[in-house]
Amino acid sequence: MSIRLSALTVQDIAAARAQLPRAFSATPREKLRFWLFWGANGALTLYCLVSFGFLSADFLHGMGKFGSVVVAQLFPPAGWSHMPEFLKAMGETIAMAFLGTLLGALFALPLSFLASRNMTRTRALQFGTRRFADLLRAFDYLIWALIFVRAVGLGPLAGIMAIAIVETGTFIKLYSEAIENLDRKQVDGIAAAGGNALQRVRFGVLPQVLPMMLSNTLYMFEHNVRSASILGIVGAGGIGFLLADRLRAYALQEACTIIILVILAVYAIDYLSKALRERLIGDQRRREPVDDAVQL
Protein backbone atom coordinates (compact mmCIF):
# COMPACT_ATOMS: atom_id res chain seq x y z
CA MET A 1 0.00 0.00 0.00
CA SER A 2 1.27 3.46 -0.84
CA ILE A 3 0.21 6.73 0.76
CA ARG A 4 1.20 10.12 -0.57
CA LEU A 5 2.64 12.51 1.97
CA SER A 6 0.23 15.19 0.78
CA ALA A 7 -2.71 12.91 1.76
CA LEU A 8 -1.61 12.54 5.40
CA THR A 9 -3.57 14.55 7.95
CA VAL A 10 -2.80 15.68 11.47
CA GLN A 11 -5.25 13.07 12.79
CA ASP A 12 -3.43 10.28 10.92
CA ILE A 13 -0.09 11.32 12.41
CA ALA A 14 -1.59 11.58 15.92
CA ALA A 15 -3.12 8.10 15.58
CA ALA A 16 0.20 6.66 14.41
CA ARG A 17 2.01 8.38 17.27
CA ALA A 18 -0.45 6.89 19.80
CA GLN A 19 -0.13 3.43 18.26
CA LEU A 20 3.67 3.45 17.88
CA PRO A 21 5.10 5.90 20.43
CA ARG A 22 8.66 4.49 20.22
CA ALA A 23 8.81 5.28 16.51
CA PHE A 24 8.38 9.02 17.24
CA SER A 25 10.75 9.44 20.19
CA ALA A 26 14.26 8.45 21.15
CA THR A 27 15.10 6.12 24.03
CA PRO A 28 16.66 7.54 27.21
CA ARG A 29 20.01 6.03 26.20
CA GLU A 30 19.83 7.68 22.78
CA LYS A 31 18.94 11.01 24.37
CA LEU A 32 21.88 10.66 26.78
CA ARG A 33 24.27 9.91 23.93
CA PHE A 34 22.89 12.87 21.99
CA TRP A 35 23.41 15.35 24.82
CA LEU A 36 26.83 13.93 25.73
CA PHE A 37 28.01 14.17 22.13
CA TRP A 38 26.83 17.72 21.51
CA GLY A 39 27.81 18.83 25.01
CA ALA A 40 31.37 17.56 24.49
CA ASN A 41 31.54 19.23 21.07
CA GLY A 42 30.27 22.51 22.50
CA ALA A 43 32.78 22.39 25.36
CA LEU A 44 35.64 21.60 22.96
CA THR A 45 34.61 24.43 20.63
CA LEU A 46 34.44 26.92 23.49
CA TYR A 47 37.82 25.76 24.80
CA CYS A 48 39.41 26.22 21.37
CA LEU A 49 37.87 29.67 20.93
CA VAL A 50 39.23 30.79 24.31
CA SER A 51 42.64 29.12 23.92
CA PHE A 52 43.31 30.54 20.45
CA GLY A 53 42.20 34.05 21.33
CA PHE A 54 38.98 34.33 19.33
CA LEU A 55 37.18 35.79 22.35
CA SER A 56 39.93 38.28 23.22
CA ALA A 57 40.11 42.02 22.64
CA ASP A 58 43.24 41.56 20.50
CA PHE A 59 41.26 39.50 17.99
CA LEU A 60 38.56 42.17 17.68
CA HIS A 61 41.22 44.85 17.31
CA GLY A 62 43.00 42.78 14.68
CA MET A 63 39.83 42.26 12.69
CA GLY A 64 39.21 46.00 12.67
CA LYS A 65 42.78 46.59 11.53
CA PHE A 66 42.36 43.94 8.86
CA GLY A 67 39.34 45.76 7.49
CA SER A 68 41.23 49.03 7.34
CA VAL A 69 44.12 47.35 5.52
CA VAL A 70 41.80 45.81 2.93
CA VAL A 71 39.91 49.03 2.27
CA ALA A 72 42.75 51.53 2.51
CA GLN A 73 45.75 49.65 1.11
CA LEU A 74 44.44 46.98 -1.27
CA PHE A 75 41.90 49.14 -3.09
CA PRO A 76 41.77 50.46 -5.68
CA PRO A 77 43.58 47.79 -7.72
CA ALA A 78 46.60 49.03 -9.63
CA GLY A 79 49.34 47.77 -11.92
CA TRP A 80 47.25 47.50 -15.06
CA SER A 81 50.35 48.19 -17.15
CA HIS A 82 51.70 44.84 -15.94
CA MET A 83 48.60 42.96 -17.09
CA PRO A 84 50.39 41.09 -19.92
CA GLU A 85 52.87 39.77 -17.36
CA PHE A 86 50.04 38.86 -14.98
CA LEU A 87 48.07 37.07 -17.70
CA LYS A 88 51.13 35.09 -18.79
CA ALA A 89 51.74 34.00 -15.21
CA MET A 90 48.04 33.14 -14.80
CA GLY A 91 48.20 30.99 -17.92
CA GLU A 92 51.26 29.26 -16.50
CA THR A 93 49.35 28.59 -13.29
CA ILE A 94 46.40 27.06 -15.16
CA ALA A 95 48.80 24.94 -17.21
CA MET A 96 50.49 23.73 -14.01
CA ALA A 97 47.14 22.76 -12.53
CA PHE A 98 46.03 21.02 -15.73
CA LEU A 99 49.22 18.98 -16.17
CA GLY A 100 49.41 18.10 -12.48
CA THR A 101 45.77 16.98 -12.42
CA LEU A 102 46.15 15.02 -15.67
CA LEU A 103 49.29 13.21 -14.49
CA GLY A 104 47.70 12.45 -11.13
CA ALA A 105 44.60 11.00 -12.81
CA LEU A 106 46.64 8.87 -15.23
CA PHE A 107 48.83 7.45 -12.45
CA ALA A 108 45.88 6.88 -10.13
CA LEU A 109 43.56 5.09 -12.58
CA PRO A 110 45.36 1.71 -12.64
CA LEU A 111 46.34 1.94 -8.98
CA SER A 112 42.71 2.57 -7.99
CA PHE A 113 41.80 -0.94 -9.17
CA LEU A 114 44.51 -2.36 -6.93
CA ALA A 115 43.14 -0.31 -4.00
CA SER A 116 39.55 -1.55 -4.49
CA ARG A 117 38.37 -4.43 -2.33
CA ASN A 118 36.10 -5.83 -5.03
CA MET A 119 38.85 -5.82 -7.68
CA THR A 120 41.91 -7.03 -5.76
CA ARG A 121 41.76 -10.39 -4.06
CA THR A 122 45.19 -10.03 -2.44
CA ARG A 123 44.43 -8.08 0.73
CA ALA A 124 48.09 -7.22 1.33
CA LEU A 125 48.30 -5.59 -2.10
CA GLN A 126 45.02 -3.74 -1.62
CA PHE A 127 46.03 -2.55 1.85
CA GLY A 128 49.51 -1.50 0.67
CA THR A 129 48.09 0.50 -2.24
CA ARG A 130 45.68 2.29 0.10
CA ARG A 131 48.47 3.18 2.51
CA PHE A 132 50.64 4.34 -0.40
CA ALA A 133 47.85 6.71 -1.44
CA ASP A 134 47.61 7.96 2.15
CA LEU A 135 51.34 8.64 2.13
CA LEU A 136 51.18 10.68 -1.08
CA ARG A 137 48.42 12.98 0.14
CA ALA A 138 49.63 13.18 3.73
CA PHE A 139 51.75 16.24 2.90
CA ASP A 140 50.42 19.49 1.50
CA TYR A 141 51.24 20.84 -1.94
CA LEU A 142 53.66 23.36 -0.45
CA ILE A 143 55.71 20.63 1.26
CA TRP A 144 56.05 18.64 -1.95
CA ALA A 145 56.79 21.87 -3.86
CA LEU A 146 59.64 22.67 -1.48
CA ILE A 147 61.05 19.18 -2.02
CA PHE A 148 60.84 19.39 -5.81
CA VAL A 149 62.22 22.93 -5.90
CA ARG A 150 65.26 21.55 -4.13
CA ALA A 151 65.39 18.57 -6.52
CA VAL A 152 64.65 20.09 -9.95
CA GLY A 153 65.14 23.79 -9.29
CA LEU A 154 62.88 26.82 -9.45
CA GLY A 155 60.07 26.94 -11.97
CA PRO A 156 56.71 25.43 -12.87
CA LEU A 157 58.07 21.87 -13.16
CA ALA A 158 58.34 21.69 -9.36
CA GLY A 159 54.74 22.86 -9.02
CA ILE A 160 53.48 20.36 -11.58
CA MET A 161 55.21 17.47 -9.81
CA ALA A 162 53.89 18.60 -6.42
CA ILE A 163 50.31 18.70 -7.70
CA ALA A 164 50.71 15.37 -9.51
CA ILE A 165 52.02 13.62 -6.38
CA VAL A 166 49.21 14.85 -4.13
CA GLU A 167 46.51 14.24 -6.75
CA THR A 168 47.72 10.70 -7.37
CA GLY A 169 46.99 9.87 -3.74
CA THR A 170 43.70 11.75 -3.78
CA PHE A 171 42.47 10.16 -7.00
CA ILE A 172 43.42 6.66 -5.85
CA LYS A 173 41.09 7.13 -2.89
CA LEU A 174 38.25 8.73 -4.87
CA TYR A 175 38.44 6.36 -7.82
CA SER A 176 38.71 3.23 -5.66
CA GLU A 177 35.65 4.25 -3.64
CA ALA A 178 33.70 4.74 -6.87
CA ILE A 179 34.77 1.28 -8.04
CA GLU A 180 33.79 -0.31 -4.73
CA ASN A 181 30.28 1.16 -4.98
CA LEU A 182 29.51 -0.13 -8.47
CA ASP A 183 26.71 -2.58 -9.27
CA ARG A 184 28.14 -6.09 -9.63
CA LYS A 185 25.27 -7.33 -11.81
CA GLN A 186 26.65 -5.75 -14.96
CA VAL A 187 30.13 -7.20 -14.31
CA ASP A 188 28.72 -10.63 -13.49
CA GLY A 189 26.63 -10.57 -16.67
CA ILE A 190 29.70 -9.95 -18.82
CA ALA A 191 31.56 -12.71 -16.98
CA ALA A 192 28.65 -15.12 -17.55
CA ALA A 193 28.78 -14.29 -21.26
CA GLY A 194 32.42 -15.40 -21.37
CA GLY A 195 34.12 -12.00 -20.99
CA ASN A 196 37.69 -11.96 -19.71
CA ALA A 197 39.04 -9.69 -16.98
CA LEU A 198 39.86 -6.85 -19.38
CA GLN A 199 36.41 -7.00 -20.96
CA ARG A 200 34.75 -6.99 -17.54
CA VAL A 201 36.63 -3.82 -16.68
CA ARG A 202 36.03 -2.21 -20.08
CA PHE A 203 32.31 -2.95 -20.41
CA GLY A 204 31.23 -3.62 -16.82
CA VAL A 205 33.22 -1.30 -14.59
CA LEU A 206 34.26 1.78 -16.56
CA PRO A 207 30.78 2.73 -17.89
CA GLN A 208 29.55 2.89 -14.29
CA VAL A 209 32.47 4.70 -12.65
CA LEU A 210 33.69 7.04 -15.40
CA PRO A 211 31.03 9.73 -14.75
CA MET A 212 32.00 9.91 -11.07
CA MET A 213 35.69 9.84 -11.94
CA LEU A 214 35.26 12.65 -14.44
CA SER A 215 33.28 14.75 -11.98
CA ASN A 216 35.94 14.30 -9.29
CA THR A 217 38.74 15.08 -11.76
CA LEU A 218 37.11 18.30 -12.94
CA TYR A 219 36.51 19.44 -9.38
CA MET A 220 40.11 18.72 -8.39
CA PHE A 221 41.34 20.63 -11.45
CA GLU A 222 39.43 23.68 -10.23
CA HIS A 223 40.87 23.12 -6.75
CA ASN A 224 44.40 22.79 -8.13
CA VAL A 225 44.17 26.14 -9.90
CA ARG A 226 43.78 27.71 -6.47
CA SER A 227 46.57 25.57 -5.05
CA ALA A 228 48.91 26.35 -7.95
CA SER A 229 48.30 30.06 -7.33
CA ILE A 230 50.22 29.89 -4.06
CA LEU A 231 52.95 27.43 -5.06
CA GLY A 232 54.91 30.32 -6.55
CA ILE A 233 55.49 31.57 -3.01
CA VAL A 234 58.09 28.80 -2.58
CA GLY A 235 59.50 29.27 -6.10
CA ALA A 236 57.34 26.79 -8.03
CA GLY A 237 56.33 29.29 -10.72
CA GLY A 238 53.00 30.69 -11.73
CA ILE A 239 51.04 33.70 -10.55
CA GLY A 240 51.96 32.95 -6.94
CA PHE A 241 55.52 34.14 -7.53
CA LEU A 242 54.29 37.55 -8.69
CA LEU A 243 51.81 37.71 -5.81
CA ALA A 244 54.49 36.94 -3.23
CA ASP A 245 56.82 39.48 -4.85
CA ARG A 246 54.17 42.23 -4.64
CA LEU A 247 53.32 41.38 -1.05
CA ARG A 248 56.98 41.47 0.00
CA ALA A 249 57.39 44.84 -1.72
CA TYR A 250 54.19 46.17 -0.05
CA ALA A 251 52.72 46.81 -3.51
CA LEU A 252 49.34 45.80 -2.14
CA GLN A 253 47.28 47.43 -4.86
CA GLU A 254 49.07 45.39 -7.52
CA ALA A 255 48.61 42.32 -5.30
CA CYS A 256 44.89 43.10 -5.27
CA THR A 257 44.86 43.05 -9.07
CA ILE A 258 46.52 39.61 -9.04
CA ILE A 259 44.01 38.32 -6.48
CA ILE A 260 41.10 39.54 -8.60
CA LEU A 261 42.64 37.84 -11.63
CA VAL A 262 42.88 34.54 -9.72
CA ILE A 263 39.24 34.84 -8.59
CA LEU A 264 38.05 35.47 -12.14
CA ALA A 265 40.05 32.50 -13.40
CA VAL A 266 38.50 30.22 -10.77
CA TYR A 267 35.02 31.48 -11.71
CA ALA A 268 35.67 30.79 -15.40
CA ILE A 269 37.05 27.30 -14.74
CA ASP A 270 34.12 26.48 -12.47
CA TYR A 271 31.67 27.50 -15.19
CA LEU A 272 33.50 25.55 -17.89
CA SER A 273 33.79 22.49 -15.66
CA LYS A 274 30.05 22.59 -14.96
CA ALA A 275 29.27 22.87 -18.67
CA LEU A 276 31.62 19.98 -19.47
CA ARG A 277 30.11 17.78 -16.76
CA GLU A 278 26.60 18.45 -18.03
CA ARG A 279 27.64 17.63 -21.59
CA LEU A 280 29.54 14.42 -20.80
CA ILE A 281 27.57 13.16 -17.78
CA GLY A 282 24.13 14.69 -18.24
CA ASP A 283 22.30 17.65 -16.78
CA GLN A 284 20.95 16.85 -13.33
CA ARG A 285 17.96 19.10 -13.97
CA ARG A 286 16.71 16.78 -16.71
CA ARG A 287 16.20 13.88 -14.31
CA GLU A 288 12.73 12.89 -13.27
CA PRO A 289 11.65 14.29 -9.88
CA VAL A 290 11.36 11.75 -7.10
CA ASP A 291 7.77 10.80 -6.34
CA ASP A 292 6.66 11.78 -2.86
CA ALA A 293 4.87 8.44 -2.30
CA VAL A 294 5.78 6.53 0.83
CA GLN A 295 5.63 2.76 0.60
CA LEU A 296 3.96 1.17 3.63
PEDAUR-V472288 format. One line per field, one symbol per residue. phi: phi as a letter, one per 40 degrees, with the letter a starting at -180 (. if undefined). burial: 1 if it has 16 or more other C-alpha atoms within 10 Angstrom, else 0. A space follows every 10 residues. Layout:
phi: ???
burial: ???
This chain:
phi: .bbcccccbc cccccccccb cccbaccdcc cccccccccc cccccccccc ccgcbccccc cccccccccc ccbcbccbgc ccddcccccc cccccccccc ccccccccdc ccccccccbb cccccccccc ccccccccbc dccccccccc cbgchcdccc cccccccccc cdcccccccc cccccccccc cccgcccccc ccbbcddccc dccccccccc cccccccccb cccbgcggcc cccccccccf cccccccccc ccccccdccc cccccccccc bhcccccccc cccbcb
burial: 0000000000 0000000000 0000000000 0000000000 0000000000 0000000000 0000000000 0001001100 0000010011 0111111111 1111101110 1111111010 0000011011 0111011000 1101110110 0001111111 1111111111 1111111111 0100011001 0000100001 1001100110 1111111111 1111111111 1111111111 1111010000 1111111110 1100110011 0010011000 0000000000 000000
